[in-house]
């Protein structure tokens, strides 16, 4: 078998395994998902699974590293210190990636998701926010910490809810909504 065909088969197998894990995470937390259960769901032999991963946790960790790297790339390229077109564009990239991988994000951010991954995403966002908030000299350290938690948890909750509801609003609408909420709060909306 030529290398190109072999590489394609490996990519396809890994995708099937990953999709099966995401499906199983909808109904069970990681500690209750066994390699046997995953292989049955994916329709593969255990030896095929073990050719790529050591266990379910290794699989999950590889998926999470890829997601963190992708989100990190969008965060590091952008300034989030104010409500600007650049901020909205960065949010659009992140939300577009989340929407394109909706089932994965729902699983990772949902109740059966890995809390360590959720903390890592929050820490990543908080580090960016801390950097950008340092320019706001008038904020006390304690208030800045609370603001970071509020912003990150709020944004993750909105993204999770949006995906769980079928991502009916466009990526652009959600990016604008998140940016407005982050930088203007409720005063960014004309509430009558």
C-alpha positions in Angstrom: 0.0 0.0 0.0 1.4 3.4 -0.9 2.2 5.9 1.8 -0.5 8.4 0.7 -3.2 5.7 1.0 -1.9 4.6 4.3 -1.8 8.1 5.7 -5.4 8.7 4.6 -6.5 5.5 6.3 -4.8 6.5 9.5 -6.4 9.9 9.4 -9.8 8.4 8.8 -9.4 5.8 11.6 -8.3 8.5 14.1 -11.3 10.7 13.1 -13.7 7.8 13.6 -12.1 7.1 17.0 -12.3 10.8 18.0 -15.9 11.1 16.9 -16.8 8.1 18.8 -15.3 9.5 22.0 -17.2 12.7 21.5 -20.5 10.8 21.0 -19.8 8.7 24.2 -19.0 11.8 26.2 -22.5 13.1 25.6 -23.8 10.4 27.9 -20.9 9.4 30.1 -17.9 11.0 31.8 -14.4 10.0 30.7 -13.8 7.6 33.7 -16.8 5.5 32.6 -15.7 5.2 29.0 -13.6 2.2 28.4 -11.4 1.3 25.4 -13.7 -1.7 24.8 -16.8 0.6 24.7 -15.0 3.1 22.5 -13.9 0.4 20.0 -17.4 -1.1 19.8 -18.9 2.3 19.2 -16.2 3.1 16.5 -16.5 -0.4 14.9 -12.8 -1.0 15.2 -10.6 -3.6 16.9 -8.7 -2.8 20.1 -5.4 -3.4 18.4 -6.3 -0.6 16.0 -7.0 1.8 18.9 -3.8 0.8 20.6 -1.8 1.5 17.4 -2.6 5.2 17.9 -3.4 5.8 21.6 -2.3 4.2 25.0 -5.8 4.6 26.5 -8.9 6.8 26.5 -7.1 9.5 28.5 -4.3 9.7 26.0 -6.8 10.1 23.2 -8.6 12.9 25.1 -5.3 14.6 25.9 -4.3 14.7 22.3 -7.7 16.1 21.3 -7.4 18.8 24.0 -3.9 19.8 23.1 -5.0 20.3 19.5 -8.0 22.5 20.6 -5.8 24.5 23.0 -3.2 25.1 20.3 -5.9 26.3 17.9 -7.6 28.6 20.4 -4.3 29.9 21.6 -3.3 30.9 18.1 -6.4 33.0 17.7 -6.0 34.5 21.2 -2.3 35.4 20.9 -2.7 37.2 17.6 -5.3 39.6 18.9 -5.7 42.3 21.4 -8.7 42.0 23.7 -8.3 45.2 25.6 -11.2 47.0 24.1 -14.3 46.5 21.9 -12.8 46.9 18.4 -13.2 45.3 15.0 -10.0 43.4 15.6 -11.5 41.9 18.8 -14.7 40.9 17.0 -12.7 39.3 14.2 -10.6 37.3 16.7 -13.8 36.2 18.4 -15.2 35.2 15.0 -12.2 33.0 14.3 -12.6 31.3 17.7 -16.3 30.9 17.4 -16.0 29.7 13.8 -13.6 27.0 15.0 -16.0 26.1 17.8 -18.9 25.9 15.4 -17.0 23.8 12.9 -16.2 21.4 15.8 -19.5 21.9 17.7 -19.9 18.3 18.9 -16.4 18.3 20.2 -16.8 21.6 22.0 -20.1 20.6 23.5 -18.5 17.4 24.8 -15.4 19.2 26.2 -17.3 22.1 27.8 -20.3 20.0 28.9 -21.0 18.3 32.1 -19.1 15.2 31.1 -16.1 17.2 29.8 -12.8 17.2 31.5 -12.7 19.9 34.2 -8.9 20.1 33.8 -9.3 21.1 30.1 -12.0 23.6 31.0 -9.6 25.2 33.6 -6.8 25.2 31.0 -9.0 27.0 28.5 -9.9 29.5 31.2 -6.3 30.0 32.3 -5.3 30.6 28.6 -8.0 33.3 28.3 -7.2 34.7 31.7 -3.5 35.1 30.8 -4.4 37.1 27.7 -6.9 39.2 29.6 -4.4 39.9 32.4 -1.9 41.1 29.8 -4.5 43.4 28.3 -5.9 44.6 31.6 -2.5 45.7 32.8 -3.0 48.7 30.5 -6.0 49.6 32.6 -4.1 51.0 35.6 -7.1 52.1 37.5 -8.2 48.5 38.3 -7.2 47.1 41.7 -5.7 43.6 41.6 -8.6 42.0 43.5 -11.2 43.5 41.1 -9.1 42.6 38.1 -9.1 38.9 39.3 -12.9 38.9 39.7 -13.3 40.5 36.3 -11.2 37.9 34.7 -13.2 35.0 36.2 -16.5 36.7 35.3 -15.4 37.4 31.7 -14.0 33.9 31.0 -16.7 31.9 32.7 -19.4 34.1 31.1 -17.8 33.7 27.6 -17.4 29.9 27.9 -21.0 29.6 29.2 -22.4 31.6 26.3 -20.4 29.6 23.7 -21.5 26.3 25.3 -25.2 27.4 25.3 -24.9 28.7 21.7 -23.5 25.4 20.5 -26.0 23.3 22.6 -28.9 25.3 21.0 -27.7 24.4 17.5 -25.6 27.6 16.8 -28.6 29.3 15.2 -27.0 32.7 15.3 -24.2 33.4 12.9 -20.6 33.4 14.0 -20.5 37.2 13.3 -23.6 37.8 15.5 -22.2 35.8 18.4 -18.8 37.5 18.1 -20.4 40.9 18.3 -22.6 39.8 21.2 -19.7 38.4 23.1 -17.5 41.5 22.5 -20.4 43.8 23.5 -21.0 41.9 26.7 -17.3 41.8 27.5 -16.6 45.4 27.0 -19.9 47.2 27.6 -22.0 44.8 29.7 -25.7 45.3 29.7 -25.2 49.0 29.0 -24.2 47.9 25.5 -27.8 47.1 24.7 -30.7 49.5 24.5 -32.8 48.0 27.3 -36.2 49.7 27.5 
